Amino acid sequence: MARHRTATGTPPRRARPSERIIMRCVLAAAALSGSAVAAPPSGGTLTWGVETEPTTFNPQLNGQAKAELILRASFESLLARKPDGSYVPWLASGYQVSADGLTYTFTLRDGVKF
């Protein structure tokens, strides 16, 4: 008969009787709590930590990959870049480039303000 082993080859540790009792209580409480799910609260505060302090919050000057997550949540782009290198509207609903390539005209989505 095959026996279960962990990744290191040792047999898994069996739960102690006290651990089994706690697990049964948790499962019973979950079953008795019903299936109704409360609506998430609105408002509040989100605290987001990163490993290093960003050198700048200017998204045009920042080269830190970890800070990009914070900046992307704070700043939106007029266009988004697709994996193939092309661009699609993001905050803009569309854009036009002049024949000489020097003038870009963006049409913003409704409700977008700067």
JOFEN-V356027 format. One record per residue. N is the residue number from 1. RES is the residue in one letter. PSI is psi in radians with two decimals (* if undefined). NEAR is the number of other ideal C-beta (glycine too) atoms within 12 Angstrom. Layout:
N,RES,PSI,NEAR / N,RES,PSI,NEAR
//
This chain:
1,M,2.30,3 / 2,A,2.47,5 / 3,R,2.57,9 / 4,H,2.44,12 / 5,R,2.68,11 / 6,T,3.13,10 / 7,A,-0.47,7 / 8,T,-0.04,8 / 9,G,-0.06,9 / 10,T,2.64,10 / 11,P,2.55,11 / 12,P,2.60,12 / 13,R,2.35,11 / 14,R,2.52,9 / 15,A,2.45,12 / 16,R,2.75,10 / 17,P,-0.69,10 / 18,S,-0.64,10 / 19,E,-0.67,13 / 20,R,-0.66,13 / 21,I,-0.77,13 / 22,I,-0.77,14 / 23,M,-0.73,15 / 24,R,-0.69,15 / 25,C,-0.73,14 / 26,V,-0.79,14 / 27,L,-0.69,13 / 28,A,-0.74,12 / 29,A,-0.68,12 / 30,A,-0.69,12 / 31,A,-0.62,11 / 32,L,-0.28,10 / 33,S,-0.20,12 / 34,G,3.04,9 / 35,S,-0.03,8 / 36,A,2.33,6 / 37,V,2.25,7 / 38,A,2.56,8 / 39,A,2.48,6 / 40,P,2.55,7 / 41,P,2.61,7 / 42,S,2.73,5 / 43,G,-2.85,6 / 44,G,-2.90,7 / 45,T,2.41,6 / 46,L,2.16,9 / 47,T,2.18,7 / 48,W,2.10,15 / 49,G,2.53,12 / 50,V,2.87,18 / 51,E,-0.58,12 / 52,T,2.66,12 / 53,E,2.33,13 / 54,P,2.48,23 / 55,T,-0.49,14 / 56,T,2.70,15 / 57,F,0.16,18 / 58,N,1.96,14 / 59,P,-0.35,21 / 60,Q,-0.39,10 / 61,L,-0.20,13 / 62,N,2.29,23 / 63,G,0.14,14 / 64,Q,2.15,20 / 65,A,-0.71,14 / 66,K,-0.62,18 / 67,A,-0.38,26 / 68,E,-0.63,19 / 69,L,-0.73,18 / 70,I,-0.78,24 / 71,L,-0.66,25 / 72,R,-0.53,18 / 73,A,-0.33,14 / 74,S,-0.55,17 / 75,F,2.43,20 / 76,E,2.72,19 / 77,S,2.67,21 / 78,L,-0.64,24 / 79,L,2.75,22 / 80,A,2.52,17 / 81,R,2.28,13 / 82,K,2.83,11 / 83,P,-0.49,8 / 84,D,0.02,7 / 85,G,-0.15,9 / 86,S,2.94,10 / 87,Y,2.59,19 / 88,V,2.66,18 / 89,P,2.50,22 / 90,W,-1.47,21 / 91,L,-0.47,22 / 92,A,2.53,23 / 93,S,-0.22,18 / 94,G,2.99,18 / 95,Y,2.76,22 / 96,Q,2.55,14 / 97,V,2.32,14 / 98,S,2.84,10 / 99,A,-0.61,7 / 100,D,-0.07,7 / 101,G,0.18,8 / 102,L,-0.29,8 / 103,T,2.22,11 / 104,Y,2.26,16 / 105,T,2.10,14 / 106,F,2.44,21 / 107,T,2.06,16 / 108,L,2.61,19 / 109,R,2.74,16 / 110,D,2.43,9 / 111,G,-0.11,8 / 112,V,2.29,16 / 113,K,2.64,8 / 114,F,*,10
//
